[in-house]
Amino acid sequence: MPVITVDWWQGNDRAARAALVAELTESAARIAGCPHSSVTVLVRDVPHDHWSIGGRLADELVAAPRAGSRDEP
């Protein structure tokens, strides 16, 4: 049944991962009409220096965000 893959920045704690997995599982099971046990969620922690936004590596953006910019993470 449903397999959901989430790529997010490394550094989120176990509680955040557990909350995300629970919410995604609930929604997918409801929408797909399947039991929760049929939903698989994969969470991949990606280091900032392996992620880019707007042509810049995210570790640069996190280290020196521009004040007042809405484009920053």
Secondary structure, DSSP 8 states (H G I E B T S, - for coil): --EEEEEEETT--HHHHHHHHHHHHHHHHHHHT--GGG-EEEEEEE-GGG-EETTEEHHHHHHS--TT-SS--
